[in-house]
């Protein structure tokens, strides 16, 4: 454990998290091997950060509905801007505190795939 505090409202931290997401994706891919090539219609990305993973999945699964949620309003604003710039109409980003909120607040539905990657 470290005493490093992630200030997700900081632009520098936003850039660091986006870079880290790219490194993780490069190292392990978007999905574990057993899930690759499977069809998904609904995908939830808990703690989506900059939205990189969700945006990549929106590209790979253009017919799927993808929801990314994060506690940081700065990161959600950034992810929404990225989605608009990339014309990713099948992904939406919501401000949501996964520690305090209830998943039912995201709608009464189930998801085919839920992604959660812890940032350090």
Steps between C-alpha positions, in 0.01 A plus 500: 500500500620850431389836625480636145169679450336486158355842425277405208400863449859589408582521129839341566334209679249469217785465249679250727188285536436505124860397433478226762180368342680479166789309657266250664310447174826456309624247756192283552256600227144615540363164612632177654559228239183297582281807431661613175268471202188452713195709409403770751191721481538692827829593663563688825837656582517578874760764578544580131743786564585670171272257314775344290390138555131577448574700185712217359222252577247732333711477187542122521131442580311764298162332565549482877382756753789602722478696825805642676471637852747685718505716814704777332302767318819609322563152363135456399508834315820392324356157408182658361707740288706208370184304411361799312826560314521130404130480403443217747122521533472161672681607818388732778683620808330566833620657823458225759661408833526121498585496873194701605251442219292199412526338159121520475551874448653413162171349388313181559699288262771244488833524323668232289841624610620711795852642500676621813869584503652657809725800439812533708 
